[in-house]
Amino acid sequence: CETLYELVTAMPKSEMPYHFYTDHRFALVVLCIFLIMPMSISKEISIQKYTSVLGTLAATYLSVAIIIKYCTMPTVADHKAPLYSSGISSWASMFSVIPTICFGFQ
């Protein structure tokens, strides 16, 4: 909701008026009651084949959104030592989490 508000109104998130339906906790409860619970009640697992496509699309969207956010982030000169000690580059480590994200969504 915050991102859409910024996009539509061109105003910062801090000026977004509070409504109960824009709260993430409310959205999570609604999602659980109307989407996850009905899928859990079904005695047949065949309904899950349709939702797995949605899970794959959600994981792809999340991965693309993270990559775009990372690439559009302003660069700041930072003189701290890197947190990782292995020789893996940041691009390789960034793409190495995609299988974990996809497995988690599936």
ABEGO torsion letter per residue (X at the ends): XAAAAAAAAGBBAAABBBBAAABAAAAAAAAAAAAAAAAAABABAAAAAAAAAAAAAAAAAAAAAAAAAAAABBBBBBABBBABABABBAAAAAAAAAAAAAAAAX
